Amino acid sequence: MKYFLFRLIPPRPTFLADITPAERQLMQAHAAYWRDQMAQGRVAAFGPVADPAGPYGIGVLTLEDDVPPHALAAADPTIQADAGFRFEIHAMPSLVIRG
């Protein structure tokens, strides 16, 4: 297994305060995509972070060695929509989870 921290950076620092209806729909598709990845056993946790310096989303992934993390990010609806979102992906040497 490989472990990764995914960080989704929105198109602007004011995103949570001024999200548009189209962006809200896009975020619903984004959440559905990651729930599906969770159902497949690839996601330990995900959700938004209300950082005062600017919001972002995180995901903690547990991937089989043959699953490329960048391919999962590229398939995210926010990235496919080319709406100004971007991912940072960081490998984690290990992961400790409850249970």
Contacts in CASP RR format, 6 or more apart in sequence:
PFRMAT RR
TARGET T0000
AUTHOR 0000-0000-0000
METHOD contacts of the structure
MODEL  1
MKYFLFRLIPPRPTFLADITPAERQLMQAHAAYWRDQMAQGRVAAFGPVA
DPAGPYGIGVLTLEDDVPPHALAAADPTIQADAGFRFEIHAMPSLVIRG
1 62 0 8 1.000
1 63 0 8 1.000
1 64 0 8 1.000
1 65 0 8 1.000
2 62 0 8 1.000
2 63 0 8 1.000
2 64 0 8 1.000
2 65 0 8 1.000
2 67 0 8 1.000
2 69 0 8 1.000
2 91 0 8 1.000
3 60 0 8 1.000
3 61 0 8 1.000
3 62 0 8 1.000
3 63 0 8 1.000
3 91 0 8 1.000
3 92 0 8 1.000
3 93 0 8 1.000
3 94 0 8 1.000
3 95 0 8 1.000
4 60 0 8 1.000
4 61 0 8 1.000
4 63 0 8 1.000
4 69 0 8 1.000
4 89 0 8 1.000
4 90 0 8 1.000
4 91 0 8 1.000
4 92 0 8 1.000
5 58 0 8 1.000
5 59 0 8 1.000
5 60 0 8 1.000
5 61 0 8 1.000
5 89 0 8 1.000
5 90 0 8 1.000
5 92 0 8 1.000
6 46 0 8 1.000
6 58 0 8 1.000
6 59 0 8 1.000
6 60 0 8 1.000
6 61 0 8 1.000
6 69 0 8 1.000
6 72 0 8 1.000
6 73 0 8 1.000
6 87 0 8 1.000
6 88 0 8 1.000
6 89 0 8 1.000
7 56 0 8 1.000
7 57 0 8 1.000
7 58 0 8 1.000
7 59 0 8 1.000
7 87 0 8 1.000
7 88 0 8 1.000
7 89 0 8 1.000
7 90 0 8 1.000
8 30 0 8 1.000
8 56 0 8 1.000
8 57 0 8 1.000
8 58 0 8 1.000
8 76 0 8 1.000
8 78 0 8 1.000
8 85 0 8 1.000
8 86 0 8 1.000
8 87 0 8 1.000
9 56 0 8 1.000
9 85 0 8 1.000
9 86 0 8 1.000
9 87 0 8 1.000
9 88 0 8 1.000
10 55 0 8 1.000
10 56 0 8 1.000
10 84 0 8 1.000
10 85 0 8 1.000
11 83 0 8 1.000
11 84 0 8 1.000
11 85 0 8 1.000
12 18 0 8 1.000
13 53 0 8 1.000
13 54 0 8 1.000
13 55 0 8 1.000
15 23 0 8 1.000
15 54 0 8 1.000
15 55 0 8 1.000
16 48 0 8 1.000
16 50 0 8 1.000
16 55 0 8 1.000
19 27 0 8 1.000
23 83 0 8 1.000
26 77 0 8 1.000
26 78 0 8 1.000
26 81 0 8 1.000
26 83 0 8 1.000
27 78 0 8 1.000
29 77 0 8 1.000
29 78 0 8 1.000
30 76 0 8 1.000
30 77 0 8 1.000
30 78 0 8 1.000
33 75 0 8 1.000
33 76 0 8 1.000
33 77 0 8 1.000
34 43 0 8 1.000
34 46 0 8 1.000
34 59 0 8 1.000
34 76 0 8 1.000
37 43 0 8 1.000
37 61 0 8 1.000
37 72 0 8 1.000
38 46 0 8 1.000
41 62 0 8 1.000
42 61 0 8 1.000
42 62 0 8 1.000
42 63 0 8 1.000
42 67 0 8 1.000
42 72 0 8 1.000
43 59 0 8 1.000
43 60 0 8 1.000
43 61 0 8 1.000
43 62 0 8 1.000
44 59 0 8 1.000
44 60 0 8 1.000
44 61 0 8 1.000
44 62 0 8 1.000
44 95 0 8 1.000
44 97 0 8 1.000
45 58 0 8 1.000
45 59 0 8 1.000
45 60 0 8 1.000
46 57 0 8 1.000
46 58 0 8 1.000
46 59 0 8 1.000
46 60 0 8 1.000
47 57 0 8 1.000
47 58 0 8 1.000
47 59 0 8 1.000
48 55 0 8 1.000
48 56 0 8 1.000
48 57 0 8 1.000
49 55 0 8 1.000
49 56 0 8 1.000
49 57 0 8 1.000
49 58 0 8 1.000
60 92 0 8 1.000
60 95 0 8 1.000
61 69 0 8 1.000
61 72 0 8 1.000
62 95 0 8 1.000
63 69 0 8 1.000
63 72 0 8 1.000
69 89 0 8 1.000
70 89 0 8 1.000
73 79 0 8 1.000
73 87 0 8 1.000
73 89 0 8 1.000
74 80 0 8 1.000
76 85 0 8 1.000
76 87 0 8 1.000
78 85 0 8 1.000
79 85 0 8 1.000
79 86 0 8 1.000
79 87 0 8 1.000
END
